[in-house]
Amino acid sequence: YNRVWIPDSEEVWQSAEITKNYKAGDRFLHVQLEDGTELNYPVDPAALPPLRNPDILVGENDLTALSYLHEPAVLHNLKVRFVESRLIYTYSGIILVAINPYKQLPLYGDAIIHAYSGQNMGDMDPHIFAVAEEAYKQMARNNKNQSIIVSGESGAGKTVSARYTMRYFATVSKSSSNAHVEDKVLASNPITEAVGNAKTTRNDNSSRFGKYTEISFDQSYQIIGANMRTYLLEKSRVVFQSENERNYHIFYQLCASATQPEYKHLKLGSAEEFNYTRMGGSTVIEGVDDRANMVETQKTFALLGLKGDFQMDVFKMLAAILHLGNVEITAVGDERSSISLKDKHLDIFCELLDLNCDKMAQWLCHRKIITTSETVIKPMTRAQAVNARDALAKKIYSHLFDFIVERINQALQFPGKQHTFIGVLDIYGFETFDVNSFEQFCINYANEKLQQQFNLHVFKLEQEEYMKEDIPWTLIDFYDNQRVIDLIEAKMGILELLDEECLLPHGTDENWLQKLYNNFVNKNALFEKPRMSNTSFIIQHFADKVEYKCEGFLEKNRDTVHEVLIEILKDSKFRLCADFFQDGPVSISPFSSTINIKSARPVLKSPNKQLRMTVGSKFRNSLSLLMVTLNATTPHYVRCIKPNDEKLPFEFDSKRVAQQLRACGVLETIRISAQSYPSRWTYIEFFSRYSILMTQQELSINDKKQICKIVLQRLIQDHNQYQFGRTKIFFRAGQVAYLEKLRSDKLRHACIVIQKSVRGWLQRKKFLHIKQAALTIQQYFRGQRTVRQAITARTLKETWAAIIIQKCCRGYLVRRLCQLIHVAAVTIQAYTRGFLARRKYRKV
């Protein structure tokens, strides 16, 4: 009870020991830090510093087993496990917290997979395989679909965790057929990573899209196929990368293989030669061989049955995008722009996609405005033409991405009937940067929906646990972020106002922002206007306040490409390109490659093209479908944590970790648990741990459950501090720490008694040894003296003889008397010592 946590600017929380008793009304708490520094810490009587857990609980596999559940305890436990024990996985109730070690660890071999197969969650050390096994077991036991939700910051290890989860299912549920379905499911990962992952400042292999993979099982619970849905591909990365970032991996793989004979017709060069790949100034990732990865990508295409012709068509589209980015647009005055018909890259772009070069050169610099009475051709400025070119590149890439995902899904289709499935959701975590745009807004909106689903599920599980154990249920207050979700998606919310502004011919980001200010400032506590900016707005999300810059919201939400350019692409003789932009129902959506758009959005009867679905509306609908799917399954949660921003192995930055714990819902789970009975022990566990506190009379009872009840009622007088369930004892926060204190006191007292007895025995043994040594010395000394005296004259001998006879006689008489006394004394001592020894023995 004398160790607490106090806030620290560097380590977030610092351990301290109380050196002076705190009394009600004291303004300061006298503490000593671990480095010996004395400190007077100012305290508020209503909010005293959180208590530190006893050492026995530090390093627990499950954070909810801690006696004191709060942020510093969670942070310290994770740090001890990660830094000192090199353990990257920790449970937090139903959540698996996975910290990225930035180092290859021998934790994922087939032997470890088989070790976790069939085990109950909690029987072995925390592991991603334990979560996968729990999902697989529940699916088989209950015949109910499962979901594993993997989330976290960029660079936290989401993609790797999702990949190992799918590998686990592929290993433990191999089908007996020769179709190699499991290999195909795993092969989809390298392809989607090549076309959907990129290097960012935070991660060398960052997923720039969300992915939900349904792994289908038959009635024997063997994999028969899979299906993938994708969400919110970051299309802006195709035409823009920040400093030290890269475009999608596939572009650099192509450029690294440009000298190969089969790619000569693509007329590519190094990545430094193309605007779309050199913009970030970082075309190479240390330790990554793009050329070797290209070979791997081709192999996985082939494994999925996507042969050389299909691959080459895809590579032609990708090469065309790179050449399109190098098309030079020159300004002609202030209002016009032009492209030279001799532009090499334009020729190659049109050649690869089989397009009319003259038309493309014209309509990249002009736009057609159709009114009720006439058609007007309006020239564009250079900036507008560059935007049109980039919009076309993004459009082509997004369609290509969806097409690849669609073909992967076709390759993973199965002839049999799906009995159950396990879905693996690899989705971006809550994000906040110095400048937050439309992409971060959508990502954080998705995380709000997922957090709400998570909170409700945790709350439901907590309630079910109490009901199962027959514990009286009291309503627990938990954070419901419905108000934030309503702010974003409700009628006249942020998204609806954004769509409304997009419909206006002259709608601007500034006008939309002004509408937000008028509707929400001083009317909604979760929306704020920054003091020093008129181009941003702030939303109070569940994890943190985030400031969004309104610039580009309308353009990204519209996601429009001039119709004339689409018509040119439709006329292409290159079938893949023409098929992308044909009219009619399309089964490929920018956000869900396998969701029929008709079911994901309302059908718009109006022919007005301005009424087409916006990006925000599509994302909201596909997100709603995802939530319906997740709510119909049993969810399992993996929260990936990035321990530091420098990607150093086993380095723990407490500030960054605490920030992520707040954002990913771990602390909210802890808070819900802490409000009721967070510590739960089975009766057997309690008996094994605290039998030392039990009396001989209590231990003589045969029923261990009854013993536990009697002991607890004696040790903890306040019966509101615990509850007895069917199989477990539920403790309020701090009670386990109290029991640990009683146990340590008992052990300390027993230790003192043992030490006292041992030290007494050692001293007695030493005394007897010294005594015997003294007697021996005396004996030899006296004998030597007698020998010397025997050499004297006869008279002396006779005199001495007489004296000796007298001495012996007297000695004999005295000895007889002494022996009688000695026997009496020894007898008394023997009985006394025996009595004392038996009493001590009984006491020990």
TASULTA-V819790 format. One record per run of one state. SS is the DSSP state (a for helix, b for strand, c for the rest). FROM is the first residue (numbers start at 1). TO is the last residue. Records with the same first field share a line. If there is no record, write none. Layout:
SS=FROM-TO / FROM-TO
This chain:
c=1-2 / 9-11 / 19-27 / 34-37 / 43-43 / 45-46 / 48-50 / 52-54 / 58-61 / 66-70 / 85-88 / 93-94 / 100-109 / 117-127 / 143-145 / 153-157 / 173-180 / 199-205 / 208-209 / 218-222 / 232-234 / 239-247 / 257-260 / 267-270 / 274-274 / 279-289 / 304-307 / 326-329 / 333-335 / 339-343 / 354-356 / 364-365 / 371-374 / 380-381 / 412-419 / 429-435 / 437-437 / 469-481 / 490-493 / 504-508 / 521-526 / 529-535 / 541-544 / 550-552 / 559-562 / 571-574 / 581-596 / 601-608 / 612-614 / 632-633 / 642-653 / 664-665 / 675-678 / 694-695 / 700-703 / 716-718 / 725-727 / 732-734 / 790-793 / 844-844
b=3-8 / 12-18 / 28-33 / 38-42 / 44-44 / 47-47 / 51-51 / 62-62 / 89-92 / 95-99 / 146-152 / 197-198 / 206-207 / 210-217 / 223-231 / 248-248 / 330-332 / 336-338 / 366-370 / 375-379 / 420-428 / 436-436 / 527-528 / 536-540 / 545-549 / 634-641 / 679-682 / 722-724 / 728-731
a=55-57 / 63-65 / 71-84 / 110-116 / 128-142 / 158-172 / 181-196 / 235-238 / 249-256 / 261-266 / 271-273 / 275-278 / 290-303 / 308-325 / 344-353 / 357-363 / 382-411 / 438-468 / 482-489 / 494-503 / 509-520 / 553-558 / 563-570 / 575-580 / 597-600 / 609-611 / 615-631 / 654-663 / 666-674 / 683-693 / 696-699 / 704-715 / 719-721 / 735-789 / 794-843
